[in-house]
Amino acid sequence: MLAMLIRHKVPNHGAWRPVFDAHGLTRRANGSRGGRDLSRRRRRQ
């Protein structure tokens, strides 16, 4: 099984997350099998 990890800084996680979620169908249509938000901010909620 292959995996790809992409790390980048997101200045405003609250604004970024809804866009990431809304883009899920496009990611899957182009071959993505899923995505995870591994940010520390996400885990604290």
mmCIF file of the N, C-alpha and C atoms, coordinates in Angstrom:
data_MODEL
# 
_entry.id   MODEL 
# 
loop_
_atom_site.group_PDB 
_atom_site.id 
_atom_site.type_symbol 
_atom_site.label_atom_id 
_atom_site.label_alt_id 
_atom_site.label_comp_id 
_atom_site.label_asym_id 
_atom_site.label_entity_id 
_atom_site.label_seq_id 
_atom_site.pdbx_PDB_ins_code 
_atom_site.Cartn_x 
_atom_site.Cartn_y 
_atom_site.Cartn_z 
_atom_site.occupancy 
_atom_site.B_iso_or_equiv 
_atom_site.pdbx_formal_charge 
_atom_site.auth_seq_id 
_atom_site.auth_comp_id 
_atom_site.auth_asym_id 
_atom_site.auth_atom_id 
_atom_site.pdbx_PDB_model_num 
ATOM 1   N N  . MET A 1 1  ? 0.840   -1.179 0.000  1.00 0.00 ? 1  MET A N  1 
ATOM 2   C CA . MET A 1 1  ? 0.000   0.000  0.000  1.00 0.00 ? 1  MET A CA 1 
ATOM 3   C C  . MET A 1 1  ? 0.890   1.248  0.000  1.00 0.00 ? 1  MET A C  1 
ATOM 4   N N  . LEU A 1 2  ? 0.587   2.148  -0.879 1.00 0.00 ? 2  LEU A N  1 
ATOM 5   C CA . LEU A 1 2  ? 1.303   3.415  -0.952 1.00 0.00 ? 2  LEU A CA 1 
ATOM 6   C C  . LEU A 1 2  ? 0.520   4.493  -0.222 1.00 0.00 ? 2  LEU A C  1 
ATOM 7   N N  . ALA A 1 3  ? 1.244   5.431  0.331  1.00 0.00 ? 3  ALA A N  1 
ATOM 8   C CA . ALA A 1 3  ? 0.611   6.576  0.986  1.00 0.00 ? 3  ALA A CA 1 
ATOM 9   C C  . ALA A 1 3  ? 1.417   7.821  0.645  1.00 0.00 ? 3  ALA A C  1 
ATOM 10  N N  . MET A 1 4  ? 0.736   8.945  0.618  1.00 0.00 ? 4  MET A N  1 
ATOM 11  C CA . MET A 1 4  ? 1.391   10.217 0.368  1.00 0.00 ? 4  MET A CA 1 
ATOM 12  C C  . MET A 1 4  ? 1.053   11.155 1.518  1.00 0.00 ? 4  MET A C  1 
ATOM 13  N N  . LEU A 1 5  ? 2.060   11.767 2.078  1.00 0.00 ? 5  LEU A N  1 
ATOM 14  C CA . LEU A 1 5  ? 1.872   12.729 3.145  1.00 0.00 ? 5  LEU A CA 1 
ATOM 15  C C  . LEU A 1 5  ? 2.265   14.099 2.618  1.00 0.00 ? 5  LEU A C  1 
ATOM 16  N N  . ILE A 1 6  ? 1.343   15.026 2.686  1.00 0.00 ? 6  ILE A N  1 
ATOM 17  C CA . ILE A 1 6  ? 1.601   16.398 2.244  1.00 0.00 ? 6  ILE A CA 1 
ATOM 18  C C  . ILE A 1 6  ? 1.471   17.295 3.463  1.00 0.00 ? 6  ILE A C  1 
ATOM 19  N N  . ARG A 1 7  ? 2.516   18.026 3.744  1.00 0.00 ? 7  ARG A N  1 
ATOM 20  C CA . ARG A 1 7  ? 2.504   18.943 4.888  1.00 0.00 ? 7  ARG A CA 1 
ATOM 21  C C  . ARG A 1 7  ? 2.591   20.371 4.373  1.00 0.00 ? 7  ARG A C  1 
ATOM 22  N N  . HIS A 1 8  ? 1.708   21.208 4.864  1.00 0.00 ? 8  HIS A N  1 
ATOM 23  C CA . HIS A 1 8  ? 1.795   22.631 4.555  1.00 0.00 ? 8  HIS A CA 1 
ATOM 24  C C  . HIS A 1 8  ? 1.147   23.403 5.676  1.00 0.00 ? 8  HIS A C  1 
ATOM 25  N N  . LYS A 1 9  ? 1.592   24.627 5.856  1.00 0.00 ? 9  LYS A N  1 
ATOM 26  C CA . LYS A 1 9  ? 1.050   25.481 6.915  1.00 0.00 ? 9  LYS A CA 1 
ATOM 27  C C  . LYS A 1 9  ? -0.233  26.130 6.438  1.00 0.00 ? 9  LYS A C  1 
ATOM 28  N N  . VAL A 1 10 ? -1.206  26.128 7.307  1.00 0.00 ? 10 VAL A N  1 
ATOM 29  C CA . VAL A 1 10 ? -2.504  26.740 7.005  1.00 0.00 ? 10 VAL A CA 1 
ATOM 30  C C  . VAL A 1 10 ? -2.714  27.854 8.025  1.00 0.00 ? 10 VAL A C  1 
ATOM 31  N N  . PRO A 1 11 ? -2.709  29.099 7.594  1.00 0.00 ? 11 PRO A N  1 
ATOM 32  C CA . PRO A 1 11 ? -2.817  30.210 8.536  1.00 0.00 ? 11 PRO A CA 1 
ATOM 33  C C  . PRO A 1 11 ? -4.154  30.261 9.275  1.00 0.00 ? 11 PRO A C  1 
ATOM 34  N N  . ASN A 1 12 ? -5.229  29.832 8.617  1.00 0.00 ? 12 ASN A N  1 
ATOM 35  C CA . ASN A 1 12 ? -6.550  29.899 9.242  1.00 0.00 ? 12 ASN A CA 1 
ATOM 36  C C  . ASN A 1 12 ? -7.243  28.550 9.056  1.00 0.00 ? 12 ASN A C  1 
ATOM 37  N N  . HIS A 1 13 ? -7.056  27.672 10.017 1.00 0.00 ? 13 HIS A N  1 
ATOM 38  C CA . HIS A 1 13 ? -7.604  26.324 9.921  1.00 0.00 ? 13 HIS A CA 1 
ATOM 39  C C  . HIS A 1 13 ? -9.128  26.351 9.830  1.00 0.00 ? 13 HIS A C  1 
ATOM 40  N N  . GLY A 1 14 ? -9.775  27.247 10.537 1.00 0.00 ? 14 GLY A N  1 
ATOM 41  C CA . GLY A 1 14 ? -11.236 27.356 10.515 1.00 0.00 ? 14 GLY A CA 1 
ATOM 42  C C  . GLY A 1 14 ? -11.791 27.686 9.141  1.00 0.00 ? 14 GLY A C  1 
ATOM 43  N N  . ALA A 1 15 ? -11.057 28.432 8.349  1.00 0.00 ? 15 ALA A N  1 
ATOM 44  C CA . ALA A 1 15 ? -11.487 28.760 6.989  1.00 0.00 ? 15 ALA A CA 1 
ATOM 45  C C  . ALA A 1 15 ? -11.088 27.660 6.002  1.00 0.00 ? 15 ALA A C  1 
ATOM 46  N N  . TRP A 1 16 ? -9.957  27.010 6.254  1.00 0.00 ? 16 TRP A N  1 
ATOM 47  C CA . TRP A 1 16 ? -9.454  25.985 5.345  1.00 0.00 ? 16 TRP A CA 1 
ATOM 48  C C  . TRP A 1 16 ? -10.262 24.697 5.401  1.00 0.00 ? 16 TRP A C  1 
ATOM 49  N N  . ARG A 1 17 ? -10.651 24.273 6.582  1.00 0.00 ? 17 ARG A N  1 
ATOM 50  C CA . ARG A 1 17 ? -11.291 22.959 6.746  1.00 0.00 ? 17 ARG A CA 1 
ATOM 51  C C  . ARG A 1 17 ? -12.586 22.800 5.933  1.00 0.00 ? 17 ARG A C  1 
ATOM 52  N N  . PRO A 1 18 ? -13.509 23.755 5.933  1.00 0.00 ? 18 PRO A N  1 
ATOM 53  C CA . PRO A 1 18 ? -14.720 23.585 5.121  1.00 0.00 ? 18 PRO A CA 1 
ATOM 54  C C  . PRO A 1 18 ? -14.422 23.449 3.622  1.00 0.00 ? 18 PRO A C  1 
ATOM 55  N N  . VAL A 1 19 ? -13.413 24.144 3.139  1.00 0.00 ? 19 VAL A N  1 
ATOM 56  C CA . VAL A 1 19 ? -13.036 24.043 1.727  1.00 0.00 ? 19 VAL A CA 1 
ATOM 57  C C  . VAL A 1 19 ? -12.455 22.653 1.450  1.00 0.00 ? 19 VAL A C  1 
ATOM 58  N N  . PHE A 1 20 ? -11.618 22.161 2.343  1.00 0.00 ? 20 PHE A N  1 
ATOM 59  C CA . PHE A 1 20 ? -11.055 20.809 2.226  1.00 0.00 ? 20 PHE A CA 1 
ATOM 60  C C  . PHE A 1 20 ? -12.179 19.772 2.174  1.00 0.00 ? 20 PHE A C  1 
ATOM 61  N N  . ASP A 1 21 ? -13.141 19.880 3.068  1.00 0.00 ? 21 ASP A N  1 
ATOM 62  C CA . ASP A 1 21 ? -14.263 18.940 3.101  1.00 0.00 ? 21 ASP A CA 1 
ATOM 63  C C  . ASP A 1 21 ? -15.106 19.018 1.829  1.00 0.00 ? 21 ASP A C  1 
ATOM 64  N N  . ALA A 1 22 ? -15.373 20.220 1.347  1.00 0.00 ? 22 ALA A N  1 
ATOM 65  C CA . ALA A 1 22 ? -16.204 20.396 0.150  1.00 0.00 ? 22 ALA A CA 1 
ATOM 66  C C  . ALA A 1 22 ? -15.516 19.879 -1.109 1.00 0.00 ? 22 ALA A C  1 
ATOM 67  N N  . HIS A 1 23 ? -14.207 19.793 -1.094 1.00 0.00 ? 23 HIS A N  1 
ATOM 68  C CA . HIS A 1 23 ? -13.442 19.373 -2.257 1.00 0.00 ? 23 HIS A CA 1 
ATOM 69  C C  . HIS A 1 23 ? -13.279 17.852 -2.327 1.00 0.00 ? 23 HIS A C  1 
ATOM 70  N N  . GLY A 1 24 ? -13.860 17.129 -1.385 1.00 0.00 ? 24 GLY A N  1 
ATOM 71  C CA . GLY A 1 24 ? -13.705 15.680 -1.304 1.00 0.00 ? 24 GLY A CA 1 
ATOM 72  C C  . GLY A 1 24 ? -14.141 14.927 -2.546 1.00 0.00 ? 24 GLY A C  1 
ATOM 73  N N  . LEU A 1 25 ? -15.268 15.294 -3.137 1.00 0.00 ? 25 LEU A N  1 
ATOM 74  C CA . LEU A 1 25 ? -15.748 14.608 -4.336 1.00 0.00 ? 25 LEU A CA 1 
ATOM 75  C C  . LEU A 1 25 ? -14.782 14.786 -5.505 1.00 0.00 ? 25 LEU A C  1 
ATOM 76  N N  . THR A 1 26 ? -14.216 15.960 -5.625 1.00 0.00 ? 26 THR A N  1 
ATOM 77  C CA . THR A 1 26 ? -13.241 16.211 -6.692 1.00 0.00 ? 26 THR A CA 1 
ATOM 78  C C  . THR A 1 26 ? -11.989 15.382 -6.470 1.00 0.00 ? 26 THR A C  1 
ATOM 79  N N  . ARG A 1 27 ? -11.517 15.315 -5.221 1.00 0.00 ? 27 ARG A N  1 
ATOM 80  C CA . ARG A 1 27 ? -10.337 14.494 -4.931 1.00 0.00 ? 27 ARG A CA 1 
ATOM 81  C C  . ARG A 1 27 ? -10.597 13.033 -5.284 1.00 0.00 ? 27 ARG A C  1 
ATOM 82  N N  . ARG A 1 28 ? -11.744 12.514 -4.903 1.00 0.00 ? 28 ARG A N  1 
ATOM 83  C CA . ARG A 1 28 ? -12.068 11.109 -5.186 1.00 0.00 ? 28 ARG A CA 1 
ATOM 84  C C  . ARG A 1 28 ? -12.218 10.856 -6.693 1.00 0.00 ? 28 ARG A C  1 
ATOM 85  N N  . ALA A 1 29 ? -12.818 11.795 -7.409 1.00 0.00 ? 29 ALA A N  1 
ATOM 86  C CA . ALA A 1 29 ? -12.977 11.657 -8.861 1.00 0.00 ? 29 ALA A CA 1 
ATOM 87  C C  . ALA A 1 29 ? -11.631 11.600 -9.571 1.00 0.00 ? 29 ALA A C  1 
ATOM 88  N N  . ASN A 1 30 ? -10.603 12.125 -8.929 1.00 0.00 ? 30 ASN A N  1 
ATOM 89  C CA . ASN A 1 30 ? -9.271  12.127 -9.523 1.00 0.00 ? 30 ASN A CA 1 
ATOM 90  C C  . ASN A 1 30 ? -8.336  11.098 -8.893 1.00 0.00 ? 30 ASN A C  1 
ATOM 91  N N  . GLY A 1 31 ? -8.915  10.112 -8.208 1.00 0.00 ? 31 GLY A N  1 
ATOM 92  C CA . GLY A 1 31 ? -8.124  8.984  -7.733 1.00 0.00 ? 31 GLY A CA 1 
ATOM 93  C C  . GLY A 1 31 ? -7.805  8.939  -6.256 1.00 0.00 ? 31 GLY A C  1 
ATOM 94  N N  . SER A 1 32 ? -8.153  9.953  -5.513 1.00 0.00 ? 32 SER A N  1 
ATOM 95  C CA . SER A 1 32 ? -7.871  9.931  -4.074 1.00 0.00 ? 32 SER A CA 1 
ATOM 96  C C  . SER A 1 32 ? -8.754  8.899  -3.388 1.00 0.00 ? 32 SER A C  1 
ATOM 97  N N  . ARG A 1 33 ? -8.187  8.195  -2.446 1.00 0.00 ? 33 ARG A N  1 
ATOM 98  C CA . ARG A 1 33 ? -8.962  7.212  -1.685 1.00 0.00 ? 33 ARG A CA 1 
ATOM 99  C C  . ARG A 1 33 ? -9.313  7.730  -0.303 1.00 0.00 ? 33 ARG A C  1 
ATOM 100 N N  . GLY A 1 34 ? -9.038  8.974  -0.046 1.00 0.00 ? 34 GLY A N  1 
ATOM 101 C CA . GLY A 1 34 ? -9.365  9.561  1.251  1.00 0.00 ? 34 GLY A CA 1 
ATOM 102 C C  . GLY A 1 34 ? -8.394  10.656 1.609  1.00 0.00 ? 34 GLY A C  1 
ATOM 103 N N  . GLY A 1 35 ? -8.657  11.310 2.682  1.00 0.00 ? 35 GLY A N  1 
ATOM 104 C CA . GLY A 1 35 ? -7.786  12.371 3.163  1.00 0.00 ? 35 GLY A CA 1 
ATOM 105 C C  . GLY A 1 35 ? -7.980  12.534 4.649  1.00 0.00 ? 35 GLY A C  1 
ATOM 106 N N  . ARG A 1 36 ? -6.937  12.922 5.316  1.00 0.00 ? 36 ARG A N  1 
ATOM 107 C CA . ARG A 1 36 ? -7.013  13.128 6.762  1.00 0.00 ? 36 ARG A CA 1 
ATOM 108 C C  . ARG A 1 36 ? -6.389  14.456 7.126  1.00 0.00 ? 36 ARG A C  1 
ATOM 109 N N  . ASP A 1 37 ? -6.969  15.088 8.089  1.00 0.00 ? 37 ASP A N  1 
ATOM 110 C CA . ASP A 1 37 ? -6.439  16.329 8.645  1.00 0.00 ? 37 ASP A CA 1 
ATOM 111 C C  . ASP A 1 37 ? -5.689  15.940 9.910  1.00 0.00 ? 37 ASP A C  1 
ATOM 112 N N  . LEU A 1 38 ? -4.385  16.016 9.875  1.00 0.00 ? 38 LEU A N  1 
ATOM 113 C CA . LEU A 1 38 ? -3.566  15.613 11.014 1.00 0.00 ? 38 LEU A CA 1 
ATOM 114 C C  . LEU A 1 38 ? -3.087  16.800 11.837 1.00 0.00 ? 38 LEU A C  1 
ATOM 115 N N  . SER A 1 39 ? -3.753  17.918 11.696 1.00 0.00 ? 39 SER A N  1 
ATOM 116 C CA . SER A 1 39 ? -3.307  19.115 12.411 1.00 0.00 ? 39 SER A CA 1 
ATOM 117 C C  . SER A 1 39 ? -3.560  18.984 13.904 1.00 0.00 ? 39 SER A C  1 
ATOM 118 N N  . ARG A 1 40 ? -2.743  19.626 14.662 1.00 0.00 ? 40 ARG A N  1 
ATOM 119 C CA . ARG A 1 40 ? -2.912  19.639 16.122 1.00 0.00 ? 40 ARG A CA 1 
ATOM 120 C C  . ARG A 1 40 ? -4.196  20.343 16.512 1.00 0.00 ? 40 ARG A C  1 
ATOM 121 N N  . ARG A 1 41 ? -4.538  21.386 15.770 1.00 0.00 ? 41 ARG A N  1 
ATOM 122 C CA . ARG A 1 41 ? -5.771  22.120 16.071 1.00 0.00 ? 41 ARG A CA 1 
ATOM 123 C C  . ARG A 1 41 ? -6.977  21.196 15.992 1.00 0.00 ? 41 ARG A C  1 
ATOM 124 N N  . ARG A 1 42 ? -6.986  20.332 15.003 1.00 0.00 ? 42 ARG A N  1 
ATOM 125 C CA . ARG A 1 42 ? -8.104  19.412 14.799 1.00 0.00 ? 42 ARG A CA 1 
ATOM 126 C C  . ARG A 1 42 ? -8.232  18.437 15.969 1.00 0.00 ? 42 ARG A C  1 
ATOM 127 N N  . ARG A 1 43 ? -7.119  17.923 16.465 1.00 0.00 ? 43 ARG A N  1 
ATOM 128 C CA . ARG A 1 43 ? -7.142  16.919 17.533 1.00 0.00 ? 43 ARG A CA 1 
ATOM 129 C C  . ARG A 1 43 ? -7.613  17.507 18.858 1.00 0.00 ? 43 ARG A C  1 
ATOM 130 N N  . ARG A 1 44 ? -7.414  18.795 19.091 1.00 0.00 ? 44 ARG A N  1 
ATOM 131 C CA . ARG A 1 44 ? -7.819  19.404 20.362 1.00 0.00 ? 44 ARG A CA 1 
ATOM 132 C C  . ARG A 1 44 ? -9.319  19.583 20.492 1.00 0.00 ? 44 ARG A C  1 
ATOM 133 N N  . GLN A 1 45 ? -10.018 19.586 19.366 1.00 0.00 ? 45 GLN A N  1 
ATOM 134 C CA . GLN A 1 45 ? -11.454 19.890 19.406 1.00 0.00 ? 45 GLN A CA 1 
ATOM 135 C C  . GLN A 1 45 ? -12.242 18.805 20.043 1.00 0.00 ? 45 GLN A C  1 
# 
